[in-house]
Amino acid sequence: MPGDFREDNLAEMRIGPCFVRMTGACIRCPTTYYDCSAEKLDEDKEPYATLSKIRSTPGYGTLFGTYYSCEILKTAT
């Protein structure tokens, strides 16, 4: 879909005094489908299975989002 996950391609931005820079992709791990009460992995692997269908990236795996760092810039007084 057009416009989906635009943050994946955003290297840096400034919002007021905040300078934000992408530091890397957030890979989704399989703990999202671990059933703690049963102490085992859930067989249908949800929500990971659905996320994998729309966010699978060759060479990386299933992306969950993007990491960013933020620096507060000094403003002129």
C-alpha positions in Angstrom: 0.0 0.0 0.0 1.4 3.4 -0.9 2.6 5.3 2.2 2.9 2.3 4.4 6.0 2.1 6.6 7.5 5.4 5.3 9.6 5.4 8.5 11.7 2.6 7.0 13.2 5.0 4.5 13.4 8.1 6.7 17.1 8.7 7.5 16.8 11.9 9.6 14.4 14.7 10.5 14.1 17.7 12.7 11.1 18.6 14.8 11.7 21.9 16.6 14.9 21.5 18.7 14.8 17.7 18.3 17.1 16.1 15.7 16.1 12.5 15.0 18.2 10.0 13.1 17.4 6.5 12.1 19.8 4.0 13.7 18.4 0.7 12.3 15.5 -1.7 11.9 13.8 -3.4 14.8 13.6 -7.1 14.0 10.6 -8.9 15.5 11.6 -11.9 17.6 9.5 -15.1 18.2 8.7 -14.2 21.8 5.5 -12.6 20.5 4.0 -16.1 20.0 5.3 -17.7 23.2 2.4 -18.8 25.4 3.6 -18.3 29.0 0.8 -20.2 30.6 1.4 -23.3 28.5 5.2 -22.7 28.5 5.5 -23.4 24.8 5.5 -21.6 21.4 2.0 -21.1 20.0 1.5 -23.3 16.9 -0.2 -20.6 14.8 2.6 -18.2 15.6 0.3 -15.2 15.8 0.8 -12.2 15.7 4.2 -13.0 14.1 2.7 -15.0 11.2 0.6 -12.1 10.1 3.3 -9.5 10.6 5.7 -11.7 8.5 3.3 -11.5 5.6 3.4 -7.7 5.4 6.8 -6.8 6.9 9.2 -9.6 5.7 12.4 -8.0 4.4 15.1 -10.1 2.6 18.3 -10.1 4.5 16.7 -8.9 7.7 13.7 -11.0 8.6 10.4 -9.7 9.9 10.6 -6.0 10.7 8.6 -4.6 13.6 9.6 -1.0 13.3 12.6 1.3 13.2 15.0 2.5 15.9 15.8 6.2 16.1 18.1 8.3 18.2 17.2 11.8 19.3 19.4 14.8 20.0 18.1 18.0 21.5 19.8 20.9 19.7 20.8 24.1 21.4 18.6 27.0 20.3 20.0 30.5 19.7 19.1 32.9 22.5 
